[in-house]
Amino acid sequence: MKAGIAIERWKLDIFSRHLEQSGYEFTQGNGVTPDTMFLYVLTDNPQALSEVVKAAVAEAAQTRQG
């Protein structure tokens, strides 16, 4: 299954680190606005990926850049 994660571009470093540390590979795509983008992740365990995304969202919320 391919999952798409929409993020603001400034969050890329945070999401990349969380995904890579959890063993996920991903590709990047343009978002619907210039300051957004998509990360596309192949996974056979959406629940596990969801936990990684939640952790990245939490860290980004504490950072509050952009």
N, C-alpha and C positions, 0 to 999 in steps of 0.2 A: 504494500500500500504506500502511496506517496502522500505525504502530509505537507500542507502549505502553512507557513507561519508568516503572518504579516507583522512587520516591525517598522519603527522609525529608524532611519539610517544610523543615527548616533548610537543606537543600541547594538549594532552589529558586533562589536568587540565582545560584549557581554554574552550575547547569544552564541557566538562562535565558540567561545571558551567553554561554556556549559555543554554545548553539543559535542564538541571534540573530546572533552574530558570524559564524557559518557559513552564515547565510542561511535558516535553518529557521524556520517558523512553527509554533506549537504551541498546544494548548488544555490546560487543566488539569481534572483530575477528582479526586474524593475517593478516598483509598486505603482499604485494608481496616481500618486502625486510625486513630485521630485524628491521630497524628503522621506519617502517610504520605500520599502522593498519587501520582497518575499524571499523566504528561505524554504527550499524544497528538500524534504527529508524522506528517505525510504525507510520504512519500519514495518515489522511484523508484530509489534507490540505498542499500539497507540497509548495504552495506559502508562507505560514506562516513559514514553516520549513526553506525555502530558506532565509528568512529574519534573522532568528536566526543564520544560518550558515554564512551569510555575516557579521554579527556582530562579530562572533567568529574569522573569518578570519581577519577582520580589527584589532582586538585586538592582534592576534598572529603576524601580520605584524609589529605592533608597538613594540612588545616584542623582536622579532628577535633572539630567542635562537636557539641552536641546531647546 
